[in-house]
Amino acid sequence: MPIFFLIGLGAIGWAGNSLITGRGYYKGCPPDGFDRQRNPLNFWAPTIVILGLGIFLILISLSVIPLPRR
């Protein structure tokens, strides 16, 4: 399932970019993004969710977490 791996890498890259720059660009954010200092909840909540989703998708693609068979 290479699509899960690619989406997972994209999610980790997006969350990593937010962590490095200190600005989170998510849906509904102001034009300059959510700042880590001024809007901690609006920055950290989506960043942690996107990072967790990316890790979860990579683990699924590597068959560490098996999906149920159809």
C-alpha positions in Angstrom: 0.0 0.0 0.0 2.4 2.7 -1.2 -0.4 5.4 -1.1 -0.6 5.1 2.7 3.2 5.5 2.9 3.2 8.6 0.7 0.3 10.2 2.5 2.1 9.4 5.8 5.3 11.1 4.6 3.3 14.1 3.5 1.6 14.4 6.9 4.9 14.0 8.8 6.5 16.6 6.5 3.6 19.1 7.0 3.7 18.6 10.8 7.5 18.8 10.8 7.4 22.0 8.9 5.0 23.5 11.4 7.2 22.4 14.3 10.4 23.8 12.7 8.9 27.2 11.6 6.6 27.6 14.6 3.7 28.5 12.4 0.8 26.2 11.6 -1.1 26.6 8.3 -4.4 24.8 8.7 -7.9 25.2 7.3 -9.5 28.4 8.8 -6.3 29.9 10.0 -5.4 33.5 9.7 -3.3 34.6 6.7 0.0 34.4 8.7 -0.8 31.0 10.2 -1.3 30.0 13.9 1.7 31.1 16.0 3.1 28.7 18.6 3.2 31.5 21.2 0.1 33.5 20.5 -2.3 30.5 19.7 -0.9 27.5 21.5 -4.1 25.4 21.3 -4.8 26.2 17.7 -1.2 25.3 16.8 -0.5 22.2 18.9 -3.8 20.3 18.5 -3.8 20.0 14.7 0.0 19.5 14.6 -0.2 16.6 17.0 -3.2 15.1 15.1 -1.5 15.4 11.7 1.8 14.0 13.1 0.0 11.0 14.7 -1.9 10.3 11.5 1.3 10.3 9.5 3.0 7.9 11.9 -0.1 5.7 11.9 -0.3 5.6 8.1 3.4 4.7 7.8 3.0 1.9 10.3 0.0 0.6 8.3 2.0 0.7 5.0 4.9 -1.2 6.6 2.5 -3.8 7.9 3.4 -3.1 11.6 -0.3 -2.4 12.2 -2.3 -4.9 10.1 -5.6 -3.8 8.5 -8.5 -6.2 8.7 -9.0 -8.4 5.6 -12.0 -7.8 3.4 
